[in-house]
Amino acid sequence: MTPDTIHTTLAGWHDFYLITGTAAAALTGLQFIVQTLLASDALRPVSRSDPESGIAAFGTPTVVHFSLALLVSAVLCVPWAEYEPLSVTLAVLGAGALVYSTIVLQRARRQRSYVPVLEDWLWHILLPGVVYIAVLSAAIFIGRGAEGSLFAIAAATLLLLCVGIHNAWDTVTYLTLNALRAVVPEEEPTPPRNAARTHGRRRR
């Protein structure tokens, strides 16, 4: 395939990956703000034992998702002369992310700061794994000049952003609600008036 052909093909995706790359970079910065809030005094009562493993299993992967979306967007904006180096680059990113996904699965099973439910396994483990497999598979076929692989990579990048946004919001809402429950004391029940009057009469 000639350089003009690949340049023309990738040029049609330039605006799309410019949007996804910008969004991924901005969301990565916001995730650092979220991690800063987790260490604030207002949220410290929420922390349980082994907070490091909880962050490694549920916090750090979100940053990795955004970073991978940023990298894929940047790679697709590079003026490649051939499909082969593009295919190799995407395959390395997909394979490395897939290995990292298995590490996250092990961390999620070992951590004791939170008990995951079905929704957590879906958004934190299953969907990211599907995205990484899609990127790796598309990288193999894109080396053969299959333009349909570009649509698969675009869908995977967009899904990765959605997964990261959901997981970041899920973490913030979980910690905020638990912080409110821990900070606000339970109201003590006031004794009935009749009982108070009876008690006063007995003392007389």
Secondary structure, DSSP 8 states (H G I E B T S, - for coil): --HHHHHHHHHTTHHHHHHHHHHHHHHHHHHHHHHHHHTSGGGGGG--S-HHHHIIIIIHHHHHHHHHHHHHHHHHTS--SSHHHHHHHHHHHHHHHHHHHHHHHHHHHH--S----HHHHIIIIIHHHHHHHHHHHHHHHHTTT-THHHHHHHHHHHHHHHHHHHHHHHHHHHHHHHHHHHHS--------HHHHHHHHHHH-
